[in-house]
Amino acid sequence: MTHLTENLAEFVFEELSAEEMAEAGKHVESCGECRTRVNQFRQTFAMLKAAPDIEPSRNVVFEFEKRARNLWWRWAPALAAVAALVLITIALAGRVHVQWRDSQLTIAFGQPISAPQPDQSATLAAEVQNMKGYLAYLERRQQDMERSTMLITAQAQRTPGD
């Protein structure tokens, strides 16, 4: 015979046929698990019967090795409410400045966010390049002037005394 699960109440209340009762009785004597369940059922029924004004149910079911529930979701609304309360308090307590620039979120409390300074090194590098170009231009002009002066001096020395 298989374990007494669905026929447990019928066995305890002796509502099974004589043949089934005999077979179930032998099984309970040999099976410790079913014997424990029958004893627990009888104890529960006795306690329910002894309690005043309560009619015991015949459909008592014992649950063994019940898995523990994951109860974190019960705290989720409370945590969301606390987070919202903190954000509202911060917003009401002082100015909140939020800025999104170059894929970067900046949140400042109390003081406005100052505009970032432009990159000075890039500006200086551009100015240095411009000055180098201008210096090269001036050097070429000086060389041209020196050549012109030398040519004029050479011509003046060839034609003495006009």
Summary of the structure (lengths in Angstrom):
residues: 162
radius of gyration: 50.3
end to end distance: 147.4
largest distance: 159.5
contacts: 288
relative contact order: 0.05
helix: 60%
strand: 7%
